């Protein structure tokens, strides 16, 4: 998959089949849209293009209420490549871009930069300044500029009620600690990334359970505080079973560590992971965070957590 900026686009002679969106999480609904795009593009000889943004637009338009993101840009591009997209165009979303009208976006990006012949978007798609652009505007401009618009209905995520798959719904599941439910809509476990950092040093020296402490970017969605079964990956290992704690350890409150921690205890592992770029994939909720007055009780519970994680991950 080729990745280019909006200013670097050179349209192909045959034109492109394009979809546009934040694509946060590249979940099953997104994959359905991309799959439909490919099905329509193939017999027409069109390249498939995803137009997305370098950050979530809400971080610029309404930063005070911007949602946490399911993926950073690097992971989003990896997931889009896995979908078999020919090209991804990454647009820098800044204040100037947020002021761009829907009509200007269509003219500069879809028409001039990509020579779009087909545009596939969700039926609730909105874009441009004030979100004034929609499927109706796209269709109107498409008639004048020579591209067809194909709206796609939302994908039913199951679970009753006909609730569709959406990034918002997945964020809610993650915030509730329902990582299994989130994985069902993502098509994979929710994953966070970061470099292994030095922590307080309690895990190995005091408790006998040395943990890898992952420095996760603050804008990434973290599961609710609790203990999870998951898998830890780094340059020397992929998908190693782990018991993962998220949040401030309630038995060791520390004002110097106000942000939530992601601490992974790797099962049956002995090694140094400091400074390793790493990933944690959350597979199952085990229990909420709990404070222990007695250190022996805490150690016993951690041992039980490890065995619970082992059972869940081996099943």
KAFENLIN-V746629 format. One record per residue. N is the residue number from 0. SS is DSSP state (alpha for helix, beta for strand, coil for the rest). BURIAL is I if it has 9 or more other C-alpha atoms within 8 Angstrom, else O. Layout:
<<N | SS | BURIAL> <N | SS | BURIAL>>
This chain:
<<0 | coil | O> <1 | beta | O> <2 | beta | O> <3 | beta | I> <4 | beta | I> <5 | alpha | I> <6 | alpha | O> <7 | alpha | O> <8 | coil | I> <9 | coil | O> <10 | coil | I> <11 | coil | I> <12 | coil | O> <13 | coil | O> <14 | coil | I> <15 | beta | I> <16 | beta | I> <17 | beta | I> <18 | beta | I> <19 | beta | I> <20 | coil | O> <21 | coil | I> <22 | coil | I> <23 | coil | I> <24 | coil | I> <25 | coil | I> <26 | coil | I> <27 | alpha | I> <28 | alpha | I> <29 | alpha | I> <30 | alpha | I> <31 | alpha | I> <32 | alpha | I> <33 | alpha | I> <34 | alpha | I> <35 | alpha | O> <36 | alpha | I> <37 | alpha | I> <38 | alpha | O> <39 | alpha | O> <40 | alpha | I> <41 | alpha | I> <42 | coil | O> <43 | coil | O> <44 | coil | O> <45 | coil | I> <46 | beta | I> <47 | beta | I> <48 | beta | I> <49 | beta | I> <50 | beta | I> <51 | beta | I> <52 | beta | I> <53 | coil | I> <54 | coil | I> <55 | coil | I> <56 | coil | I> <57 | alpha | I> <58 | alpha | I> <59 | alpha | I> <60 | alpha | O> <61 | coil | O> <62 | alpha | O> <63 | alpha | O> <64 | alpha | O> <65 | coil | I> <66 | coil | O> <67 | coil | O> <68 | beta | I> <69 | coil | I> <70 | coil | I> <71 | coil | O> <72 | alpha | O> <73 | alpha | O> <74 | alpha | O> <75 | alpha | I> <76 | alpha | I> <77 | alpha | O> <78 | alpha | I> <79 | alpha | I> <80 | alpha | I> <81 | alpha | O> <82 | coil | I> <83 | coil | O> <84 | coil | I> <85 | coil | I> <86 | beta | I> <87 | beta | I> <88 | beta | I> <89 | beta | I> <90 | beta | I> <91 | coil | I> <92 | coil | I> <93 | coil | O> <94 | alpha | O> <95 | alpha | O> <96 | alpha | O> <97 | alpha | I> <98 | coil | O> <99 | coil | I> <100 | coil | I> <101 | alpha | I> <102 | alpha | I> <103 | alpha | O> <104 | alpha | I> <105 | alpha | I> <106 | alpha | I> <107 | alpha | I> <108 | alpha | I> <109 | alpha | I> <110 | alpha | I> <111 | alpha | I> <112 | alpha | I> <113 | coil | I> <114 | coil | I> <115 | beta | I> <116 | beta | I> <117 | beta | I> <118 | beta | I> <119 | beta | I> <120 | beta | I> <121 | beta | I> <122 | coil | I> <123 | coil | O> <124 | coil | O> <125 | coil | I> <126 | beta | I> <127 | coil | I> <128 | alpha | I> <129 | alpha | O> <130 | alpha | I> <131 | coil | I> <132 | beta | I> <133 | coil | I> <134 | alpha | I> <135 | alpha | O> <136 | alpha | O> <137 | alpha | I> <138 | alpha | I> <139 | alpha | O> <140 | alpha | I> <141 | alpha | I> <142 | alpha | I> <143 | alpha | O> <144 | alpha | O> <145 | coil | O> <146 | coil | I> <147 | beta | I> <148 | beta | I> <149 | beta | O> <150 | beta | I> <151 | beta | I> <152 | coil | O> <153 | coil | I> <154 | coil | I> <155 | beta | O> <156 | coil | I> <157 | coil | O> <158 | coil | O> <159 | coil | O> <160 | coil | O> <161 | coil | O> <162 | coil | I> <163 | beta | I> <164 | coil | I> <165 | coil | O> <166 | alpha | I> <167 | alpha | O> <168 | alpha | O> <169 | alpha | I> <170 | alpha | I> <171 | alpha | O> <172 | alpha | I> <173 | alpha | I> <174 | alpha | I> <175 | coil | O> <176 | coil | I> <177 | coil | I> <178 | alpha | I> <179 | alpha | I> <180 | alpha | I> <181 | alpha | I> <182 | alpha | I> <183 | alpha | I> <184 | alpha | I> <185 | alpha | I> <186 | coil | O> <187 | coil | O> <188 | coil | I> <189 | beta | I> <190 | beta | I> <191 | beta | I> <192 | beta | I> <193 | beta | I> <194 | beta | I> <195 | beta | I> <196 | beta | I> <197 | coil | O> <198 | coil | O> <199 | coil | O> <200 | coil | I> <201 | alpha | I> <202 | alpha | I> <203 | alpha | I> <204 | alpha | O> <205 | coil | O> <206 | coil | I> <207 | coil | O> <208 | coil | O> <209 | coil | I> <210 | coil | I> <211 | beta | I> <212 | beta | I> <213 | beta | I> <214 | beta | I> <215 | beta | I> <216 | coil | O> <217 | coil | O> <218 | coil | O> <219 | beta | I> <220 | coil | I> <221 | coil | O> <222 | coil | I> <223 | coil | I> <224 | coil | I> <225 | beta | I> <226 | beta | I> <227 | beta | I> <228 | beta | I> <229 | beta | I> <230 | beta | I> <231 | beta | I> <232 | beta | I> <233 | beta | I> <234 | coil | O> <235 | coil | O> <236 | beta | O> <237 | beta | O> <238 | beta | O> <239 | beta | I> <240 | beta | I> <241 | beta | I> <242 | beta | I> <243 | beta | I> <244 | beta | I> <245 | beta | I> <246 | coil | I> <247 | coil | I> <248 | coil | I> <249 | coil | I> <250 | coil | O> <251 | coil | O> <252 | coil | O> <253 | coil | O> <254 | coil | O> <255 | coil | O> <256 | coil | O> <257 | coil | O> <258 | coil | O> <259 | coil | I> <260 | coil | I> <261 | beta | I> <262 | beta | I> <263 | beta | I> <264 | beta | I> <265 | beta | I> <266 | coil | I> <267 | coil | O> <268 | coil | O> <269 | coil | O> <270 | coil | O> <271 | coil | O> <272 | coil | O> <273 | coil | I> <274 | coil | O> <275 | coil | I> <276 | beta | I> <277 | beta | I> <278 | beta | I> <279 | beta | I> <280 | beta | I> <281 | beta | I> <282 | beta | I> <283 | beta | I> <284 | beta | I> <285 | beta | I> <286 | beta | O> <287 | beta | O> <288 | coil | I> <289 | coil | O> <290 | coil | O> <291 | coil | I> <292 | coil | O> <293 | coil | O> <294 | alpha | O> <295 | alpha | O> <296 | alpha | I> <297 | alpha | I> <298 | alpha | I> <299 | alpha | O> <300 | alpha | O> <301 | alpha | I> <302 | alpha | O> <303 | alpha | O> <304 | alpha | I> <305 | alpha | I> <306 | alpha | O> <307 | alpha | I> <308 | alpha | I> <309 | alpha | I> <310 | alpha | O> <311 | alpha | I> <312 | alpha | I> <313 | alpha | O> <314 | coil | O>>
